Amino acid sequence: MWICKKCEKSHPAVPVPGCKECNTFMFGIVRCDKHMVAFYCEHNKSAIGTALYKVAHIAMPGFIHRWIRGLIYKSERVGRGGRIFEMYKIRTLKPGSDGKMFASGDAYKFGGRFLRRYKLDELPQLINVLKGEMSLVGPRPEEKRTLDVIPEDIRRTILKVKPGCTDLASLFFFDEEKLLTRSEDKLLDYWGKIKPIKFVLQAFYVENRCFSLDCWILWQTLKRIIKEIF
């Protein structure tokens, strides 16, 4: 623990190599609710140590914060039983374009289109799986406003289980962006033609889910991604 000089409260420290003289941290980074500050051991008087301290104190906190914030996109989704949670994705769109279902070419960040096309932007959802908010296989998590407009019986069925990283609907519409390229009104065709089928497939999965079906969906998803990339 380390006391932040700004808020005078004790917070956990992120250690960097230890000082051999006092067997404590040589320097480290402390992140509290309002501040990100650095400290270093008084025994460390070397030029290298001083330089490292200055880098940690001035550059590293801001760099780490901005890097993580710019890399991960968080969006509220509805989980099992209607519980709201934050779903993670790799940010593929430029600032101001987040949340767009159909983005134009200039809205993508460098490499964003590739990540989105091959579903690689979904990888951070493994964090949601580890947190117990999602499972590997299950109906894709939806926003609350989406679930509010679907039939009550389908909504109740979908919310019986944890949302997943992949499902039957994801497999069936793996190339949905390609399917909509020729559409004159992508939004209308998506909600009028594709989304209703997705909901039916999700409800079918919930009513028929089993270990063998989950394994089959995972295997087919992996095969499809590898096939598309190579």
C-alpha positions in Angstrom: 0.0 0.0 0.0 1.1 3.6 -0.6 -0.3 6.9 0.7 -1.2 9.3 -2.2 0.2 12.7 -1.3 -2.6 14.4 -3.2 -5.6 12.8 -1.5 -3.8 11.4 1.6 -5.4 8.0 1.3 -3.8 4.6 1.1 -3.9 2.7 -2.2 -2.3 -0.4 -3.7 0.9 0.1 -5.6 2.0 -1.4 -8.9 5.7 -2.4 -8.1 8.6 -2.1 -10.5 12.1 -3.7 -9.7 12.9 -3.7 -5.9 15.6 -1.8 -4.1 18.3 -4.2 -2.9 19.1 -2.0 0.2 15.8 -1.7 1.9 14.0 -4.6 0.1 11.1 -2.4 -1.0 10.0 -1.0 -4.3 12.6 1.0 -6.3 9.8 2.9 -7.9 6.2 2.2 -8.9 2.9 3.7 -10.0 0.0 4.3 -7.6 -3.5 4.6 -9.2 -6.2 6.0 -6.9 -9.7 7.2 -7.7 -8.5 10.7 -8.7 -4.8 10.6 -9.2 -2.1 8.5 -10.8 1.3 9.3 -9.2 4.7 7.7 -9.0 7.1 7.2 -6.1 10.6 5.9 -5.7 13.0 4.7 -3.0 15.4 7.2 -1.6 18.2 4.6 -1.8 18.0 4.8 -5.6 20.3 7.7 -6.3 21.8 6.5 -9.6 21.3 8.4 -12.8 19.5 5.4 -14.4 17.2 5.2 -11.4 16.5 8.9 -11.5 15.8 8.8 -15.2 13.4 5.8 -14.7 11.6 7.6 -11.9 11.1 10.7 -14.1 9.8 8.5 -17.0 7.4 6.8 -14.6 6.3 10.0 -12.9 5.8 12.1 -16.1 5.1 9.8 -19.1 4.0 6.3 -18.1 0.7 7.1 -16.2 -0.7 9.2 -19.0 0.5 6.9 -21.7 -0.9 3.8 -20.1 -4.3 5.5 -19.4 -4.7 6.8 -22.9 -3.5 3.6 -24.5 -6.0 1.4 -22.6 -8.8 3.9 -23.1 -8.1 4.2 -26.8 -7.9 0.4 -27.3 -10.9 -0.9 -25.5 -14.5 0.0 -26.3 -17.1 -0.6 -23.6 -20.9 -0.9 -24.2 -23.8 -1.7 -21.8 -25.5 -5.0 -22.6 -28.2 -7.1 -21.0 -27.1 -10.4 -19.4 -28.9 -13.3 -17.8 -32.0 -12.3 -15.9 -31.9 -8.8 -17.3 -28.7 -7.8 -15.4 -26.8 -4.9 -17.1 -23.1 -5.3 -17.6 -20.3 -3.7 -19.6 -19.2 -5.7 -22.7 -15.7 -5.2 -24.0 -14.5 -5.0 -27.6 -11.4 -3.7 -29.4 -12.1 -0.2 -30.6 -12.3 -0.4 -34.4 -13.8 2.9 -35.2 -12.5 6.4 -34.9 -13.7 8.7 -32.0 -17.2 9.9 -32.7 -18.1 6.8 -34.7 -18.4 4.3 -31.8 -21.6 2.4 -31.6 -22.4 2.7 -35.3 -23.7 -0.6 -36.8 -22.8 0.2 -40.4 -19.7 2.4 -40.7 -18.2 3.9 -43.8 -14.6 3.2 -44.8 -13.2 6.5 -43.4 -14.8 5.8 -40.0 -12.5 2.8 -39.3 -9.2 3.1 -37.4 -6.1 1.5 -39.0 -6.7 -2.3 -39.0 -10.2 -1.8 -37.7 -12.0 -3.2 -40.8 -9.8 -6.4 -40.6 -10.5 -6.9 -36.9 -14.2 -6.4 -37.4 -14.6 -8.6 -40.5 -12.9 -11.6 -38.9 -14.6 -11.0 -35.5 -11.2 -10.5 -33.8 -12.5 -7.3 -32.1 -14.6 -9.6 -29.9 -11.6 -11.1 -28.2 -11.8 -8.9 -25.1 -15.1 -10.5 -24.3 -13.0 -13.3 -22.8 -12.7 -10.9 -19.9 -16.5 -10.9 -19.6 -16.4 -14.7 -19.6 -13.8 -14.7 -16.8 -15.9 -12.3 -14.8 -18.9 -14.6 -15.2 -21.0 -12.1 -17.2 -20.8 -14.1 -20.4 -20.1 -17.7 -21.6 -18.2 -18.9 -24.7 -21.5 -20.0 -26.4 -24.8 -18.3 -26.0 -27.1 -15.7 -27.5 -25.2 -12.6 -28.4 -25.7 -9.8 -25.8 -28.1 -7.1 -26.8 -28.7 -3.5 -25.7 -31.7 -2.9 -23.5 -33.4 -0.8 -26.2 -33.2 -3.8 -28.6 -34.7 -6.3 -26.2 -37.5 -3.9 -25.4 -38.9 -4.2 -28.9 -38.9 -8.0 -29.4 -41.7 -10.4 -28.4 -42.0 -11.1 -24.7 -41.8 -14.8 -25.0 -38.5 -14.7 -27.0 -37.0 -12.1 -24.7 -37.7 -14.2 -21.6 -36.2 -17.3 -23.4 -33.0 -15.5 -24.4 -32.5 -14.0 -20.9 -32.6 -17.5 -19.3 -28.9 -18.0 -20.0 -25.7 -16.0 -20.1 -25.0 -14.2 -23.4 -22.1 -15.7 -25.3 -19.2 -14.9 -27.6 -20.7 -16.9 -30.4 -24.0 -18.7 -31.2 -26.0 -20.2 -34.1 -27.1 -16.8 -35.3 -23.5 -15.6 -35.4 -22.6 -18.6 -37.6 -25.6 -18.3 -39.8 -25.0 -14.6 -40.4 -21.2 -14.6 -40.3 -21.1 -12.5 -43.5 -24.0 -10.2 -42.7 -22.1 -7.1 -43.7 -21.5 -8.7 -47.2 -25.2 -9.6 -47.4 -26.1 -6.0 -46.8 -23.7 -4.4 -49.2 -26.3 -4.5 -52.0 -29.1 -3.2 -49.8 -30.6 0.2 -50.5 -31.5 0.6 -46.8 -29.2 -1.4 -44.6 -30.8 -0.5 -41.4 -34.3 -1.4 -42.6 -33.2 -4.7 -44.1 -31.2 -5.6 -41.0 -34.0 -5.1 -38.5 -36.7 -6.3 -40.9 -35.1 -9.4 -42.3 -31.9 -10.5 -40.4 -32.6 -9.6 -36.8 -35.9 -11.5 -36.5 -34.2 -14.7 -37.8 -31.4 -14.1 -35.3 -33.8 -14.0 -32.4 -35.5 -17.2 -33.5 -32.1 -19.0 -33.8 -31.1 -17.7 -30.3 -34.4 -18.9 -28.8 -33.9 -22.3 -30.5 -30.4 -22.6 -29.1 -31.6 -21.8 -25.5 -34.3 -24.5 -25.7 -32.0 -27.1 -27.2 -28.6 -26.2 -25.6 -26.3 -29.1 -24.6 -22.6 -29.7 -24.3 -22.3 -31.3 -27.7 -24.1 -28.4 -29.4 -21.8 -25.9 -27.7 -18.7 -27.8 -28.8 -20.0 -27.9 -32.4 -20.7 -24.2 -32.4 -17.3 -23.4 -31.0 -15.6 -25.7 -33.6 -17.6 -24.3 -36.5 -16.8 -20.7 -35.4 -13.1 -21.4 -35.2 -13.1 -23.1 -38.6 -15.0 -20.2 -40.2 -12.6 -17.6 -38.8 -9.5 -19.6 -39.9 -11.0 -20.1 -43.4 -11.8 -16.5 -43.8 -8.4 -15.3 -42.7 -6.3 -17.8 -44.7 
